[in-house]
Amino acid sequence: MAAARLTVPEHIDVERTTLVYIAPDAATNGLDPPGSHLLALLQDGPLSVYECAAHLGLPYCVVRLLVAGLVGGGTLLTRNPPVATSLPDIEILELVLSGLRAL
């Protein structure tokens, strides 16, 4: 039996930390079981691809391909997580650490 070789299209950027959510006008009929399980998981809000893989009990590379296919079909949307533009203030971190030590 030959296995299909699937790849993620270049225009779809899917990494471990990519946030995945259901498109507002997503057609959910006719999805295969993994796709249906993924959509059920995302009903409560966006998750990273890595979180989806953990919840589904599937390898990251499999979920990455699944997400890419559903993004390509318009069922899912993605966005990259926000990037920190600056480090937290040292004084605030010291106060938090002091408060934790006091517990």
Secondary structure by P-SEA (a helix, b strand, c coil): cbbbbbbccccccccccbbbbbccccccccccaaaaaaaaaaccccccaaaaaaaacccaaaaaaaaaaaaaaccbbbbccccccccccaaaaaaaaaaaaac
